[in-house]
Amino acid sequence: MRYGFNDIYNNSMYETGYVIYIAGPYPIFNNIVIDTVRERCKGSLEEIDKQALEEFVSEFATSKYEDNYRGLLSFDEFINVVKTPPVNGKWFCHVDYSYMTKKQKEALSRYYKKPLENGVLVVSIHEWKNYREIVKSKVISQHKNTHVIQLSFPNRSMLKTLVSNQFKERGVKVAEQAVELFIMRMSNAYDQYQDVIDNICNSMGNTGELSYSDMAIKMRGIENYVLDDFIAELTKPMNSKKVVKKRRIYKMLNALVSDSSAREVVNKLRYKIDDLIEMRIHINNGNIPVLVRYSVEKVKGRIGEDSRVYKLSDYAFKRYAYLASLTSLKDWYYMKLILSNVQQSWNEAQNMKALLALIHRHVISTDRLMNDIGVKNTLDENLVALNSVFYNPYIKRVDINK
């Protein structure tokens, strides 16, 4: 059967799974499935009859029994012992697909088609090129006891549950808004989630509750989404002029400004948008293909070493190329002009106004947009027109009240 991120706590998957493929690059999510399966495979030694235990020990080494519950059975050992029912619980084995030999992979391809109920084999696959065929396999999707769960793309609602549970396991109750702040700050740095949660919990002392303000203080300086997520959100046009406090982009802006200042955010955005404009130009010229897989090394060779984006890492290069593709070159220039209009201003109110103008640029009038980018000042234009009207004493005044 095929499962998704929302099924990470699906009881049916664990009850019926004899072979479970975990397709995903993030250990924090993979470990939830692995630990859940390991716990379910454990049996209680108190429930084992002494005579049965003696017979078991005479046939298998006690260390093998202990290794099973610690998840230390190798793939080869699991294949050998799974034919025999354990005294209690089930045999358990977790293996990383990238460390399996060719011979073991061939044995796995035979075993998953007819797995045995005496044990559960969990196979972690981190690379898309290795698990794409498994995810698409009709044999696995229709199999009752061989499952694949894809954890590559975390669902936001389930992600909130996972983060809350991580804190709960450490004895800390977290407010819902604090969880949202944590996810927003950490963004897709999932490999760092556990370390950051541990640090926050260790710094709390005897306090067992974490509010939004507490989370903001403890996560000060942690900006894994540093503008990238904010910029991605900026590319989504608003459908209404109505200000909604719960709108995600306002929350992101408040989080950014609270840690530094509106002026610092403006300066960081200007630098990033310059990179994105260059990326967008290369996309328009056909140098960077964004809808297909491509070699960053070859693309960098085409754009040349003089490019400001040449020195970006492969990950950052692809990330920026994707961001640049989200809106037009014209829109990127509009954003640059709005920010450049307050480039020399130290006034926090003016810088904040520019940031809000970025957010609302799709729903404001053309005159307002021209004001924000500094092309013209419609207020001065109207005053000039008004001041150019001279008083004519020969014009008869009409009293409208009569």
KARA-V374440 format. One record per residue. N is the residue number from 0. SS is DSSP state (~ for helix, > for strand, _ for the rest). PSI is psi in whole degrees, -180 to 180 (999 if undefined). NEAR is the number of other C-alpha atoms within 10 Angstrom. Layout:
N_SS_PSI_NEAR / N_SS_PSI_NEAR
This chain:
0___153_20 / 1_>_131_22 / 2_>_158_18 / 3___-172_16 / 4_~_-35_19 / 5_~_-14_16 / 6_~_13_16 / 7___-24_20 / 8___19_14 / 9___113_12 / 10_~_-36_9 / 11_~_-39_9 / 12_~_-42_22 / 13_~_-33_20 / 14_~_-34_11 / 15_~_-9_16 / 16___119_23 / 17___-29_25 / 18_>_126_26 / 19_>_115_27 / 20_>_131_28 / 21_>_112_28 / 22_>_104_24 / 23___148_21 / 24___-2_19 / 25___113_18 / 26_~_-34_17 / 27_~_-36_15 / 28_~_-42_20 / 29_~_-40_23 / 30_~_-28_13 / 31_~_-44_14 / 32_~_-46_21 / 33_~_-48_21 / 34_~_-37_13 / 35_~_-44_13 / 36_~_-44_24 / 37_~_-44_22 / 38_~_-39_13 / 39_~_-28_14 / 40_~_-17_21 / 41___144_16 / 42___166_16 / 43___121_8 / 44_~_-25_12 / 45_~_-25_7 / 46_~_-6_9 / 47___129_12 / 48___136_11 / 49_~_-44_11 / 50_~_-41_9 / 51_~_-38_12 / 52_~_-41_15 / 53_~_-41_12 / 54_~_-38_11 / 55_~_-46_15 / 56_~_-33_15 / 57_~_-26_10 / 58_~_-39_9 / 59___147_13 / 60___144_11 / 61_~_-35_14 / 62_~_-34_9 / 63_~_-38_15 / 64_~_-42_18 / 65_~_-40_12 / 66_~_-36_16 / 67_~_-48_23 / 68_~_-20_19 / 69_~_-3_14 / 70___28_17 / 71___1_17 / 72___132_21 / 73___168_15 / 74_~_-45_21 / 75_~_-41_11 / 76_~_-41_13 / 77_~_-46_19 / 78_~_-34_20 / 79_~_-41_10 / 80_~_-18_16 / 81___-18_20 / 82___-21_14 / 83___128_11 / 84___135_14 / 85___164_17 / 86___-38_18 / 87___150_18 / 88___-147_17 / 89___155_22 / 90_>_144_30 / 91_>_139_29 / 92_>_133_29 / 93_>_130_23 / 94_>_142_18 / 95_>_121_13 / 96_~_-35_20 / 97_~_-18_13 / 98_~_1_10 / 99___143_13 / 100___168_10 / 101_~_-39_9 / 102_~_-40_8 / 103_~_-39_15 / 104_~_-36_15 / 105_~_-41_11 / 106_~_-38_14 / 107_~_-42_19 / 108_~_-25_10 / 109_~_-39_11 / 110_~_-40_15 / 111_~_-20_20 / 112_~_-29_14 / 113_~_67_13 / 114___158_20 / 115___147_18 / 116___-6_16 / 117___-14_18 / 118_>_171_24 / 119_>_126_27 / 120_>_122_28 / 121_>_126_25 / 122_>_116_22 / 123_>_129_24 / 124_>_118_23 / 125___-28_20 / 126___135_14 / 127_~_-40_14 / 128_~_-23_9 / 129_~_-31_13 / 130_~_-2_20 / 131_~_-38_13 / 132_~_-35_10 / 133_~_-42_20 / 134_~_-36_21 / 135_~_-5_12 / 136___125_14 / 137_~_-31_12 / 138_~_-46_14 / 139_~_-40_21 / 140_~_-24_17 / 141___-2_12 / 142___138_15 / 143___-26_14 / 144___-1_23 / 145_>_122_25 / 146_>_157_27 / 147_>_129_26 / 148_>_123_22 / 149_>_118_24 / 150___26_22 / 151___-33_18 / 152___94_12 / 153___134_18 / 154___135_12 / 155_~_-43_13 / 156_~_-41_10 / 157_~_-32_15 / 158_~_-38_17 / 159_~_-41_17 / 160_~_-43_12 / 161_~_-44_18 / 162_~_-43_18 / 163_~_-42_19 / 164_~_-36_15 / 165_~_-42_18 / 166_~_-40_21 / 167_~_-39_14 / 168_~_-22_9 / 169___10_13 / 170___23_14 / 171___127_19 / 172_>_128_17 / 173_>_135_20 / 174___150_16 / 175_~_-42_15 / 176_~_-32_13 / 177_~_-37_18 / 178_~_-43_22 / 179_~_-40_19 / 180_~_-42_20 / 181_~_-48_23 / 182_~_-40_20 / 183_~_-41_19 / 184_~_-41_23 / 185_~_-27_20 / 186___-130_16 / 187___21_16 / 188___60_12 / 189_~_-30_16 / 190_~_-18_14 / 191_~_-5_14 / 192_~_-51_17 / 193_~_-42_15 / 194_~_-43_11 / 195_~_-42_16 / 196_~_-43_17 / 197_~_-45_13 / 198_~_-41_12 / 199_~_-46_18 / 200_~_-40_20 / 201_~_-26_11 / 202___-3_11 / 203___-19_14 / 204___-127_8 / 205___-2_10 / 206___128_11 / 207___5_14 / 208_>_145_15 / 209_>_114_20 / 210___177_14 / 211_~_-45_17 / 212_~_-37_12 / 213_~_-43_15 / 214_~_-40_18 / 215_~_-39_18 / 216_~_-45_10 / 217_~_-21_18 / 218___13_19 / 219___130_13 / 220___-14_12 / 221___108_14 / 222___68_17 / 223___-22_16 / 224___4_18 / 225___90_17 / 226___-28_17 / 227_~_-48_17 / 228_~_-36_17 / 229_~_-44_20 / 230_~_-42_20 / 231_~_-39_15 / 232_~_-32_16 / 233_~_-29_18 / 234___-9_19 / 235___112_13 / 236___141_13 / 237___148_13 / 238___-11_9 / 239___150_11 / 240___-12_10 / 241___130_9 / 242___119_9 / 243___116_10 / 244___-30_9 / 245___-6_8 / 246___134_9 / 247_~_-39_12 / 248_~_-31_19 / 249_~_-39_16 / 250_~_-41_15 / 251_~_-42_20 / 252_~_-44_18 / 253_~_-39_12 / 254_~_-40_17 / 255_~_-47_21 / 256_~_-34_15 / 257_~_-26_12 / 258_~_-18_17 / 259___-105_12 / 260___164_14 / 261_~_-37_24 / 262_~_-42_24 / 263_~_-39_16 / 264_~_-42_19 / 265_~_-44_21 / 266_~_-41_15 / 267_~_-41_13 / 268_~_-42_21 / 269_~_-43_19 / 270_~_-44_11 / 271_~_-43_16 / 272_~_-30_20 / 273_~_-43_17 / 274_~_-42_17 / 275_~_-33_22 / 276_~_-44_22 / 277_~_-40_19 / 278_~_-44_27 / 279_~_-36_26 / 280_~_-44_16 / 281_~_-35_18 / 282_~_-46_18 / 283_~_-33_14 / 284___-6_10 / 285___9_10 / 286___-27_17 / 287___113_24 / 288___124_17 / 289___-13_15 / 290___-2_8 / 291___165_6 / 292___141_7 / 293___160_12 / 294___119_11 / 295_~_-38_17 / 296_~_-44_10 / 297_~_-40_11 / 298_~_-42_16 / 299_~_-35_19 / 300_~_-33_11 / 301_~_-39_12 / 302_~_-21_16 / 303___159_11 / 304___-17_11 / 305___-14_8 / 306___143_12 / 307___-16_13 / 308___3_20 / 309___-37_17 / 310___0_12 / 311___148_14 / 312___163_11 / 313_~_-42_14 / 314_~_-48_10 / 315_~_-37_12 / 316_~_-48_18 / 317_~_-36_18 / 318_~_-46_13 / 319_~_-39_22 / 320_~_-40_23 / 321_~_-45_19 / 322_~_-43_21 / 323_~_-29_26 / 324___-8_21 / 325___-18_16 / 326___175_16 / 327___163_15 / 328_~_-37_19 / 329_~_-44_11 / 330_~_-39_14 / 331_~_-39_19 / 332_~_-36_16 / 333_~_-45_18 / 334_~_-41_24 / 335_~_-43_20 / 336_~_-39_19 / 337_~_-43_25 / 338_~_-35_25 / 339_~_-24_18 / 340___-20_17 / 341___23_21 / 342___-40_15 / 343___6_9 / 344___132_12 / 345___-1_12 / 346___119_11 / 347_~_-37_13 / 348_~_-41_12 / 349_~_-40_15 / 350_~_-39_24 / 351_~_-38_19 / 352_~_-40_16 / 353_~_-40_24 / 354_~_-41_21 / 355_~_-34_13 / 356_~_-36_20 / 357_~_-47_22 / 358_~_-39_23 / 359_~_8_20 / 360___-24_21 / 361___-17_18 / 362___-6_16 / 363___165_13 / 364___164_11 / 365_~_-41_11 / 366_~_-42_13 / 367_~_-40_17 / 368_~_-41_20 / 369_~_-36_16 / 370_~_-44_16 / 371_~_-33_24 / 372_~_-2_22 / 373___17_15 / 374___-39_13 / 375___167_14 / 376___101_14 / 377_~_-28_13 / 378_~_-46_11 / 379_~_-39_10 / 380_~_-43_11 / 381_~_-35_11 / 382_~_-39_10 / 383_~_-44_11 / 384_~_-39_9 / 385_~_-42_10 / 386_~_-19_9 / 387___-7_9 / 388___115_8 / 389___150_7 / 390___128_7 / 391___110_7 / 392___-16_7 / 393___-7_6 / 394___125_7 / 395___127_7 / 396___140_7 / 397___126_7 / 398___109_6 / 399___-12_5 / 400___-13_4 / 401___999_4
